[in-house]
Amino acid sequence: MESIGSRIKAARESKGISIIQAQKDTRISVGILSAIEADRAQEMISGPVYIKSFIKKYANYLGLDGASLAESF
């Protein structure tokens, strides 16, 4: 099964969106976006509530089901 981070990264890359552009559009720092894509968000962000909210926002921005991905975290 594909990880949350790899699904999000693949969606971003398939749309041709740079991580810098994603940062500008979502207003989530590049460090957090990179950590989500690398499945290392828990190392950067304290608290699953915050991690889930970033995953949801980022996934929705990329056209994925953010609520579903956040819940599966």
Biopython code that builds the backbone (N, CA, C, O; Angstrom):
import numpy as np
from Bio.PDB.StructureBuilder import StructureBuilder

atoms = [
    (1, "MET", "N", (0.845, -1.191, 0.000)),
    (1, "MET", "CA", (0.000, 0.000, 0.000)),
    (1, "MET", "C", (0.886, 1.249, 0.000)),
    (1, "MET", "O", (1.855, 1.333, 0.754)),
    (2, "GLU", "N", (0.552, 2.186, -0.829)),
    (2, "GLU", "CA", (1.312, 3.417, -0.967)),
    (2, "GLU", "C", (1.109, 4.305, 0.265)),
    (2, "GLU", "O", (-0.007, 4.415, 0.773)),
    (3, "SER", "N", (2.175, 4.931, 0.740)),
    (3, "SER", "CA", (2.093, 5.784, 1.922)),
    (3, "SER", "C", (1.387, 7.101, 1.584)),
    (3, "SER", "O", (1.255, 7.475, 0.419)),
    (4, "ILE", "N", (0.943, 7.781, 2.624)),
    (4, "ILE", "CA", (0.281, 9.072, 2.457)),
    (4, "ILE", "C", (1.227, 10.050, 1.770)),
    (4, "ILE", "O", (0.848, 10.728, 0.815)),
    (5, "GLY", "N", (2.445, 10.114, 2.259)),
    (5, "GLY", "CA", (3.424, 11.045, 1.694)),
    (5, "GLY", "C", (3.719, 10.792, 0.234)),
    (5, "GLY", "O", (3.815, 11.727, -0.561)),
    (6, "SER", "N", (3.865, 9.519, -0.122)),
    (6, "SER", "CA", (4.172, 9.214, -1.522)),
    (6, "SER", "C", (2.983, 9.517, -2.429)),
    (6, "SER", "O", (3.177, 9.920, -3.576)),
    (7, "ARG", "N", (1.766, 9.333, -1.943)),
    (7, "ARG", "CA", (0.575, 9.682, -2.732)),
    (7, "ARG", "C", (0.498, 11.186, -2.960)),
    (7, "ARG", "O", (0.191, 11.646, -4.060)),
    (8, "ILE", "N", (0.781, 11.945, -1.902)),
    (8, "ILE", "CA", (0.737, 13.397, -2.007)),
    (8, "ILE", "C", (1.842, 13.901, -2.936)),
    (8, "ILE", "O", (1.598, 14.755, -3.788)),
    (9, "LYS", "N", (3.044, 13.376, -2.774)),
    (9, "LYS", "CA", (4.160, 13.800, -3.626)),
    (9, "LYS", "C", (3.880, 13.464, -5.085)),
    (9, "LYS", "O", (4.127, 14.285, -5.969)),
    (10, "ALA", "N", (3.366, 12.261, -5.343)),
    (10, "ALA", "CA", (3.056, 11.856, -6.716)),
    (10, "ALA", "C", (1.992, 12.773, -7.324)),
    (10, "ALA", "O", (2.080, 13.129, -8.499)),
    (11, "ALA", "N", (0.994, 13.154, -6.533)),
    (11, "ALA", "CA", (-0.056, 14.054, -7.028)),
    (11, "ALA", "C", (0.533, 15.418, -7.365)),
    (11, "ALA", "O", (0.202, 16.004, -8.395)),
    (12, "ARG", "N", (1.402, 15.919, -6.501)),
    (12, "ARG", "CA", (2.021, 17.227, -6.760)),
    (12, "ARG", "C", (2.865, 17.180, -8.029)),
    (12, "ARG", "O", (2.773, 18.065, -8.879)),
    (13, "GLU", "N", (3.683, 16.145, -8.149)),
    (13, "GLU", "CA", (4.561, 16.030, -9.312)),
    (13, "GLU", "C", (3.768, 15.825, -10.602)),
    (13, "GLU", "O", (4.133, 16.361, -11.648)),
    (14, "SER", "N", (2.688, 15.051, -10.529)),
    (14, "SER", "CA", (1.894, 14.804, -11.740)),
    (14, "SER", "C", (1.210, 16.075, -12.237)),
    (14, "SER", "O", (0.910, 16.198, -13.424)),
    (15, "LYS", "N", (0.965, 17.016, -11.331)),
    (15, "LYS", "CA", (0.358, 18.288, -11.714)),
    (15, "LYS", "C", (1.403, 19.330, -12.102)),
    (15, "LYS", "O", (1.062, 20.441, -12.505)),
    (16, "GLY", "N", (2.682, 18.961, -11.976)),
    (16, "GLY", "CA", (3.751, 19.880, -12.342)),
    (16, "GLY", "C", (3.896, 21.052, -11.393)),
    (16, "GLY", "O", (4.339, 22.129, -11.793)),
    (17, "ILE", "N", (3.525, 20.850, -10.139)),
    (17, "ILE", "CA", (3.600, 21.913, -9.136)),
    (17, "ILE", "C", (4.896, 21.744, -8.339)),
    (17, "ILE", "O", (5.172, 20.666, -7.814)),
    (18, "SER", "N", (5.679, 22.803, -8.255)),
    (18, "SER", "CA", (6.895, 22.737, -7.438)),
    (18, "SER", "C", (6.514, 22.846, -5.966)),
    (18, "SER", "O", (5.436, 23.331, -5.621)),
    (19, "ILE", "N", (7.406, 22.392, -5.119)),
    (19, "ILE", "CA", (7.126, 22.490, -3.684)),
    (19, "ILE", "C", (7.074, 23.952, -3.246)),
    (19, "ILE", "O", (6.364, 24.298, -2.302)),
    (20, "ILE", "N", (7.831, 24.806, -3.937)),
    (20, "ILE", "CA", (7.802, 26.244, -3.638)),
    (20, "ILE", "C", (6.433, 26.823, -3.996)),
    (20, "ILE", "O", (5.875, 27.613, -3.234)),
    (21, "GLN", "N", (5.893, 26.435, -5.148)),
    (21, "GLN", "CA", (4.564, 26.907, -5.538)),
    (21, "GLN", "C", (3.508, 26.394, -4.565)),
    (21, "GLN", "O", (2.589, 27.130, -4.202)),
    (22, "ALA", "N", (3.632, 25.145, -4.144)),
    (22, "ALA", "CA", (2.688, 24.586, -3.171)),
    (22, "ALA", "C", (2.750, 25.376, -1.868)),
    (22, "ALA", "O", (1.720, 25.624, -1.240)),
    (23, "GLN", "N", (3.948, 25.769, -1.462)),
    (23, "GLN", "CA", (4.117, 26.560, -0.237)),
    (23, "GLN", "C", (3.414, 27.900, -0.389)),
    (23, "GLN", "O", (2.720, 28.346, 0.524)),
    (24, "LYS", "N", (3.589, 28.540, -1.530)),
    (24, "LYS", "CA", (2.957, 29.846, -1.754)),
    (24, "LYS", "C", (1.434, 29.735, -1.754)),
    (24, "LYS", "O", (0.745, 30.591, -1.199)),
    (25, "ASP", "N", (0.914, 28.681, -2.375)),
    (25, "ASP", "CA", (-0.534, 28.520, -2.487)),
    (25, "ASP", "C", (-1.193, 28.081, -1.179)),
    (25, "ASP", "O", (-2.295, 28.526, -0.856)),
    (26, "THR", "N", (-0.521, 27.211, -0.428)),
    (26, "THR", "CA", (-1.115, 26.685, 0.801)),
    (26, "THR", "C", (-0.719, 27.456, 2.050)),
    (26, "THR", "O", (-1.383, 27.374, 3.083)),
    (27, "ARG", "N", (0.378, 28.210, 1.940)),
    (27, "ARG", "CA", (0.942, 28.930, 3.083)),
    (27, "ARG", "C", (1.405, 27.978, 4.187)),
    (27, "ARG", "O", (1.407, 28.325, 5.368)),
    (28, "ILE", "N", (1.790, 26.788, 3.781)),
    (28, "ILE", "CA", (2.405, 25.810, 4.682)),
    (28, "ILE", "C", (3.898, 25.820, 4.340)),
    (28, "ILE", "O", (4.264, 25.802, 3.165)),
    (29, "SER", "N", (4.750, 25.850, 5.352)),
    (29, "SER", "CA", (6.184, 25.966, 5.090)),
    (29, "SER", "C", (6.701, 24.796, 4.251)),
    (29, "SER", "O", (6.167, 23.688, 4.295)),
    (30, "VAL", "N", (7.756, 25.079, 3.488)),
    (30, "VAL", "CA", (8.382, 24.052, 2.657)),
    (30, "VAL", "C", (8.858, 22.887, 3.519)),
    (30, "VAL", "O", (8.749, 21.730, 3.115)),
    (31, "GLY", "N", (9.382, 23.186, 4.697)),
    (31, "GLY", "CA", (9.849, 22.130, 5.598)),
    (31, "GLY", "C", (8.743, 21.162, 5.978)),
    (31, "GLY", "O", (8.951, 19.949, 6.003)),
    (32, "ILE", "N", (7.570, 21.698, 6.273)),
    (32, "ILE", "CA", (6.442, 20.840, 6.645)),
    (32, "ILE", "C", (5.939, 20.075, 5.424)),
    (32, "ILE", "O", (5.642, 18.885, 5.526)),
    (33, "LEU", "N", (5.839, 20.735, 4.277)),
    (33, "LEU", "CA", (5.397, 20.039, 3.065)),
    (33, "LEU", "C", (6.355, 18.898, 2.727)),
    (33, "LEU", "O", (5.919, 17.795, 2.395)),
    (34, "SER", "N", (7.648, 19.163, 2.811)),
    (34, "SER", "CA", (8.649, 18.123, 2.534)),
    (34, "SER", "C", (8.549, 16.982, 3.532)),
    (34, "SER", "O", (8.673, 15.815, 3.161)),
    (35, "ALA", "N", (8.325, 17.315, 4.797)),
    (35, "ALA", "CA", (8.191, 16.281, 5.830)),
    (35, "ALA", "C", (6.960, 15.412, 5.581)),
    (35, "ALA", "O", (7.009, 14.197, 5.771)),
    (36, "ILE", "N", (5.863, 16.027, 5.158)),
    (36, "ILE", "CA", (4.655, 15.255, 4.847)),
    (36, "ILE", "C", (4.944, 14.300, 3.697)),
    (36, "ILE", "O", (4.594, 13.121, 3.760)),
    (37, "GLU", "N", (5.581, 14.806, 2.647)),
    (37, "GLU", "CA", (5.878, 13.970, 1.478)),
    (37, "GLU", "C", (6.844, 12.833, 1.817)),
    (37, "GLU", "O", (6.811, 11.779, 1.182)),
    (38, "ALA", "N", (7.697, 13.045, 2.810)),
    (38, "ALA", "CA", (8.673, 12.027, 3.207)),
    (38, "ALA", "C", (8.154, 11.152, 4.343)),
    (38, "ALA", "O", (8.896, 10.331, 4.884)),
    (39, "ASP", "N", (6.873, 11.324, 4.711)),
    (39, "ASP", "CA", (6.268, 10.573, 5.825)),
    (39, "ASP", "C", (7.044, 10.784, 7.122)),
    (39, "ASP", "O", (7.226, 9.854, 7.907)),
    (40, "ARG", "N", (7.500, 12.023, 7.336)),
    (40, "ARG", "CA", (8.237, 12.359, 8.543)),
    (40, "ARG", "C", (7.613, 13.560, 9.262)),
    (40, "ARG", "O", (8.296, 14.256, 10.013)),
    (41, "ALA", "N", (6.341, 13.798, 9.037)),
    (41, "ALA", "CA", (5.679, 14.969, 9.624)),
    (41, "ALA", "C", (5.740, 14.954, 11.145)),
    (41, "ALA", "O", (5.857, 16.007, 11.771)),
    (42, "GLN", "N", (5.662, 13.770, 11.742)),
    (42, "GLN", "CA", (5.674, 13.686, 13.200)),
    (42, "GLN", "C", (7.007, 14.132, 13.792)),
    (42, "GLN", "O", (7.080, 14.432, 14.984)),
    (43, "GLU", "N", (8.057, 14.181, 12.980)),
    (43, "GLU", "CA", (9.350, 14.682, 13.451)),
    (43, "GLU", "C", (9.389, 16.208, 13.471)),
    (43, "GLU", "O", (10.169, 16.795, 14.220)),
    (44, "MET", "N", (8.562, 16.849, 12.663)),
    (44, "MET", "CA", (8.561, 18.316, 12.545)),
    (44, "MET", "C", (7.427, 18.983, 13.317)),
    (44, "MET", "O", (7.548, 20.126, 13.755)),
    (45, "ILE", "N", (6.332, 18.258, 13.475)),
    (45, "ILE", "CA", (5.123, 18.857, 14.035)),
    (45, "ILE", "C", (4.716, 18.080, 15.280)),
    (45, "ILE", "O", (4.603, 16.855, 15.246)),
    (46, "SER", "N", (4.501, 18.789, 16.369)),
    (46, "SER", "CA", (4.046, 18.107, 17.580)),
    (46, "SER", "C", (2.521, 18.088, 17.606)),
    (46, "SER", "O", (1.867, 19.125, 17.496)),
    (47, "GLY", "N", (1.987, 16.915, 17.750)),
    (47, "GLY", "CA", (0.544, 16.773, 17.857)),
    (47, "GLY", "C", (-0.118, 16.282, 16.596)),
    (47, "GLY", "O", (-0.030, 16.926, 15.551)),
    (48, "PRO", "N", (-0.781, 15.142, 16.685)),
    (48, "PRO", "CA", (-1.450, 14.573, 15.512)),
    (48, "PRO", "C", (-2.555, 15.459, 14.935)),
    (48, "PRO", "O", (-2.849, 15.373, 13.743)),
    (49, "VAL", "N", (-3.162, 16.296, 15.751)),
    (49, "VAL", "CA", (-4.218, 17.184, 15.255)),
    (49, "VAL", "C", (-3.639, 18.153, 14.221)),
    (49, "VAL", "O", (-4.251, 18.399, 13.181)),
    (50, "TYR", "N", (-2.466, 18.697, 14.511)),
    (50, "TYR", "CA", (-1.829, 19.628, 13.590)),
    (50, "TYR", "C", (-1.368, 18.919, 12.323)),
    (50, "TYR", "O", (-1.533, 19.434, 11.218)),
    (51, "ILE", "N", (-0.794, 17.742, 12.491)),
    (51, "ILE", "CA", (-0.334, 16.972, 11.328)),
    (51, "ILE", "C", (-1.513, 16.668, 10.411)),
    (51, "ILE", "O", (-1.424, 16.858, 9.197)),
    (52, "LYS", "N", (-2.606, 16.201, 10.984)),
    (52, "LYS", "CA", (-3.784, 15.870, 10.182)),
    (52, "LYS", "C", (-4.327, 17.099, 9.454)),
    (52, "LYS", "O", (-4.764, 16.997, 8.308)),
    (53, "SER", "N", (-4.302, 18.258, 10.113)),
    (53, "SER", "CA", (-4.829, 19.455, 9.453)),
    (53, "SER", "C", (-3.941, 19.871, 8.278)),
    (53, "SER", "O", (-4.449, 20.304, 7.244)),
    (54, "PHE", "N", (-2.619, 19.743, 8.429)),
    (54, "PHE", "CA", (-1.715, 20.055, 7.314)),
    (54, "PHE", "C", (-1.894, 19.052, 6.176)),
    (54, "PHE", "O", (-1.922, 19.441, 5.008)),
    (55, "ILE", "N", (-2.014, 17.772, 6.506)),
    (55, "ILE", "CA", (-2.217, 16.746, 5.475)),
    (55, "ILE", "C", (-3.509, 17.027, 4.715)),
    (55, "ILE", "O", (-3.541, 16.973, 3.486)),
    (56, "LYS", "N", (-4.565, 17.325, 5.453)),
    (56, "LYS", "CA", (-5.870, 17.589, 4.824)),
    (56, "LYS", "C", (-5.794, 18.786, 3.883)),
    (56, "LYS", "O", (-6.271, 18.724, 2.750)),
    (57, "LYS", "N", (-5.191, 19.879, 4.359)),
    (57, "LYS", "CA", (-5.099, 21.086, 3.536)),
    (57, "LYS", "C", (-4.259, 20.842, 2.291)),
    (57, "LYS", "O", (-4.643, 21.240, 1.192)),
    (58, "TYR", "N", (-3.122, 20.194, 2.460)),
    (58, "TYR", "CA", (-2.213, 19.944, 1.342)),
    (58, "TYR", "C", (-2.848, 18.995, 0.328)),
    (58, "TYR", "O", (-2.784, 19.238, -0.877)),
    (59, "ALA", "N", (-3.456, 17.921, 0.812)),
    (59, "ALA", "CA", (-4.087, 16.944, -0.082)),
    (59, "ALA", "C", (-5.256, 17.576, -0.842)),
    (59, "ALA", "O", (-5.397, 17.364, -2.046)),
    (60, "ASN", "N", (-6.083, 18.342, -0.154)),
    (60, "ASN", "CA", (-7.196, 19.012, -0.829)),
    (60, "ASN", "C", (-6.692, 19.956, -1.915)),
    (60, "ASN", "O", (-7.261, 20.019, -3.005)),
    (61, "TYR", "N", (-5.634, 20.681, -1.617)),
    (61, "TYR", "CA", (-5.032, 21.584, -2.596)),
    (61, "TYR", "C", (-4.629, 20.833, -3.857)),
    (61, "TYR", "O", (-4.734, 21.365, -4.962)),
    (62, "LEU", "N", (-4.169, 19.593, -3.692)),
    (62, "LEU", "CA", (-3.724, 18.793, -4.832)),
    (62, "LEU", "C", (-4.851, 17.992, -5.485)),
    (62, "LEU", "O", (-4.607, 17.218, -6.410)),
    (63, "GLY", "N", (-6.077, 18.174, -5.008)),
    (63, "GLY", "CA", (-7.217, 17.483, -5.603)),
    (63, "GLY", "C", (-7.449, 16.091, -5.061)),
    (63, "GLY", "O", (-8.200, 15.311, -5.647)),
    (64, "LEU", "N", (-6.815, 15.770, -3.949)),
    (64, "LEU", "CA", (-7.012, 14.459, -3.319)),
    (64, "LEU", "C", (-8.070, 14.590, -2.240)),
    (64, "LEU", "O", (-8.494, 15.699, -1.915)),
    (65, "ASP", "N", (-8.498, 13.472, -1.685)),
    (65, "ASP", "CA", (-9.466, 13.462, -0.592)),
    (65, "ASP", "C", (-8.705, 13.689, 0.710)),
    (65, "ASP", "O", (-8.252, 12.743, 1.354)),
    (66, "GLY", "N", (-8.573, 14.954, 1.081)),
    (66, "GLY", "CA", (-7.795, 15.323, 2.255)),
    (66, "GLY", "C", (-8.317, 14.736, 3.544)),
    (66, "GLY", "O", (-7.531, 14.297, 4.384)),
    (67, "ALA", "N", (-9.635, 14.717, 3.721)),
    (67, "ALA", "CA", (-10.205, 14.179, 4.947)),
    (67, "ALA", "C", (-9.865, 12.700, 5.105)),
    (67, "ALA", "O", (-9.514, 12.251, 6.196)),
    (68, "SER", "N", (-9.970, 11.960, 4.028)),
    (68, "SER", "CA", (-9.671, 10.532, 4.068)),
    (68, "SER", "C", (-8.194, 10.281, 4.377)),
    (68, "SER", "O", (-7.862, 9.425, 5.197)),
    (69, "LEU", "N", (-7.322, 11.023, 3.723)),
    (69, "LEU", "CA", (-5.884, 10.846, 3.978)),
    (69, "LEU", "C", (-5.527, 11.248, 5.397)),
    (69, "LEU", "O", (-4.725, 10.575, 6.045)),
    (70, "ALA", "N", (-6.097, 12.315, 5.882)),
    (70, "ALA", "CA", (-5.819, 12.760, 7.258)),
    (70, "ALA", "C", (-6.279, 11.721, 8.263)),
    (70, "ALA", "O", (-5.584, 11.455, 9.243)),
    (71, "GLU", "N", (-7.437, 11.134, 8.031)),
    (71, "GLU", "CA", (-7.946, 10.113, 8.951)),
    (71, "GLU", "C", (-7.094, 8.859, 8.940)),
    (71, "GLU", "O", (-6.968, 8.187, 9.964)),
    (72, "SER", "N", (-6.512, 8.536, 7.802)),
    (72, "SER", "CA", (-5.692, 7.320, 7.727)),
    (72, "SER", "C", (-4.304, 7.528, 8.318)),
    (72, "SER", "O", (-3.534, 6.575, 8.441)),
    (73, "PHE", "N", (-3.974, 8.780, 8.687)),
    (73, "PHE", "CA", (-2.662, 9.046, 9.272)),
    (73, "PHE", "C", (-2.540, 8.376, 10.628)),
    (73, "PHE", "O", (-1.502, 8.486, 11.279)),
]
sb = StructureBuilder()
sb.init_structure("model")
sb.init_model(0)
sb.init_chain("A")
sb.init_seg("    ")
for serial, (resi, resn, name, xyz) in enumerate(atoms, 1):
    if name == "N":
        sb.init_residue(resn, " ", resi, " ")
    sb.init_atom(name, np.array(xyz, "f"), 0.0, 1.0, " ", f" {name:<3s}", serial, name[0])
structure = sb.get_structure()
